């Protein structure tokens, strides 16, 4: 049975939560495979809006087992707060499984994230300051604290002491900040252990057995393809791999178990934080897209930078992820425009590029080459099928599909759970 991957096909914030929630009734497990509480998904069910940061979107479906995979970095305080918030709204997280091999965000990670970002000044990356980058850095440096360490107070205490032996030197002597008390951190994290222990599992084994039993597993990432640590607009990227390859590593599911890779694609383009953005609009039209689309970060509340659809990025996402389908979101936001520009190529110092330039320098110098498509005036939020869309909206979708290199199988025409047009089944 299938393991299906959902990936962001732009710079994140494409609407992955809506797509995951739509498929919730058809899957048995939903797995978050990378990132931390620097990302968020918004799901609208009826008149209720849910903002999720660490928990997989499947937690909102009563029959789904939500899983936090080994590729995620977890702030246990944030996770427990999120669990408690859902409980207050009548949603249980009893079925939640957390990989024993996932890494924990520690107090020194958050302290270092904030102080180093301030120190960089104008060269800052635009992180959320939540400790995600430093936590992944310690993971790679083999100095990380893992979820399974919560089960062994002796090991946990030793790891905290070793880590702070170095990190306190940096905080106090380099940044002139107060050091962190290892004993206080140990006490805090042992408190988290009491509540998290029932959820800790060998999630790679659980998922393998589920697939063997014919269960459907949905793997969801945070952020997007262009924020991938290897394949994104480095250094203005996240510290993990949101691409489909990262799904296999971050969930412990081998590539030969994947059957579909679905890219979530906004009908225009947004990004949060610093870095190149060829189609960015800094004028009144950019502000119109922001206001009309409600483009503010789920986790940070930061304004999203807005621009026209970029076909080069979409093709790139198709290539590096092996996309089999696209889920196009927020088509309704474009209603009322007479003409809609679409970026079909870049101009880099007089040379036309139809793929992303190889170097960071060239990508920073890229200028969009647009083609304009006819817009539509009709309100499409009540559409129930593709045929209900105005002809120009249909033509816009088909043009984006041809430019992007994979079929558009579903279209979001509003924020609600029921405001999705399915052209072909995604599972």
C-alpha positions, 0 to 999 in steps of 0.5 A, a space after each residue: 500500500 502507498 506511502 504518499 509524500 506532500 512537499 511544498 513546491 515553492 518557499 513554504 506556506 503553500 497550503 500543505 495543511 489544507 492538503 493533508 487535512 483533505 486526505 486525512 479521511 483516506 490515510 491511516 498515518 500522517 507523519 511530520 518528517 522534518 523541521 521544527 516549530 519554525 513552520 506551521 500549518 493552518 487548517 480550517 474546519 467549518 468555522 474553526 481555524 487550527 494553527 499547528 506547528 509541531 503536530 502533524 495535521 492528521 491529529 485533527 482526524 480521529 482515525 489517523 495516527 499522527 507521527 513525529 518522525 526522527 527528522 524533526 527537532 522538537 521543543 518539548 515545551 512547545 509540543 506539550 503546549 500545542 497538545 494542551 491547546 487542542 485538548 481544550 478544544 476537544 481534540 485528543 492527542 492520545 494516538 500521537 507517536 514520537 520517534 525516539 531518534 528525533 532530536 530535542 531543542 534545548 535552551 542553549 539552542 534558542 539562546 544561541 539562535 537569537 544572539 547570533 542572528 542579532 550579531 549578523 545584522 544586515 547579513 542575517 538569514 531571517 530565522 525564527 529564533 526558535 533554536 532550529 538551526 543550532 539544534 540541527 547543527 548539534 545533531 550533525 556535530 553529534 552533540 545532540 540530545 534525543 527524545 530517547 534520552 528522556 528515558 534515561 535521566 543519567 544519560 540526559 544529565 551527562 549530555 546536558 552537562 557536556 553540551 553546556 560545558 561548550 555552549 556556556 563558554 560561547 554565550 558568556 565569553 563571545 556574546 557576553 550573555 548569562 550562562 545556562 544552569 545544567 541542573 535547571 535544564 535537567 529538571 525542566 526536561 525530566 518534567 517533560 519526560 513524564 508526559 512524553 514517555 507514553 508517546 515515544 516509539 520506534 516510529 520507523 518500525 511502526 510505519 514499516 509494519 503499517 505499510 506491510 499491513 496495507 495501511 496508507 501512510 502520508 508523509 508531510 513536510 514543513 517549509 518548501 523545496 526552495 528552503 531545502 538545505 541542499 536544494 534551496 536558495 542557500 544560505 537563505 534556507 532552513 536547516 533540514 530537507 523538506 524535499 521528498 528525499 528528506 521524507 525518506 530519511 526523516 521518517 525512516 521509510 525507504 524510497 521504494 515504498 513511495 507511490 505518489 509525491 504531491 507538490 503543493 503549489 500556490 497560484 502565485 508565490 510567497 516567501 518569508 524571511 530573507 533571500 532572493 525572490 525574482 517575482 517579488 512585488 514591492 508595490 501596491 499589487 504586492 500589498 493587494 496579494 498580501 491582504 487578499 490572500 491573508 499572507 501572514 506567517 502561521 508561526 511567526 505572524 510575519 508578513 509574507 513577501 508576495 509575487 506572481 507565479 514562477 514557473 521556473 521554480 515549479 519545474 525545479 520542484 518537479 525535478 528535484 522531488 520527482 513530483 507525480 501531482 500538484 495541488 494548486 491552492 489559493 486560486 480564488 485570491 486571483 479573482 478580479 484581476 484583468 490580466 495575470 502575469 506568470 514568470 516563464 523565464 529569467 533574464 540574468 545580465 542579458 541571458 535568458 534562463 528557463 531553469 534556476 541559475 546554477 550560482 547564488 550570484 546569478 539567482 540574485 541577479 535574475 529578473 523575471 520574464 513575464 507572459 500575461 494570461 487573461 484573468 476572471 471576475 467571477 467569485 469561484 469560492 462556491 465552485 464544486 468541480 473544475 467545470 464550474 470554474 470560468 474559462 479563463 480560470 480553467 485556462 490559467 490552471 492548464 497553463 500552469 500545469 503545462 509550465 510546471 511539468 506535472 498534472 494539477 490534480 486538486 485545486 483550492 478555491 477557498 480556505 475551508 475543508 470543503 473548498 477543494 476541487 478534485 480533478 483526479 484522486 491523490 491517493 
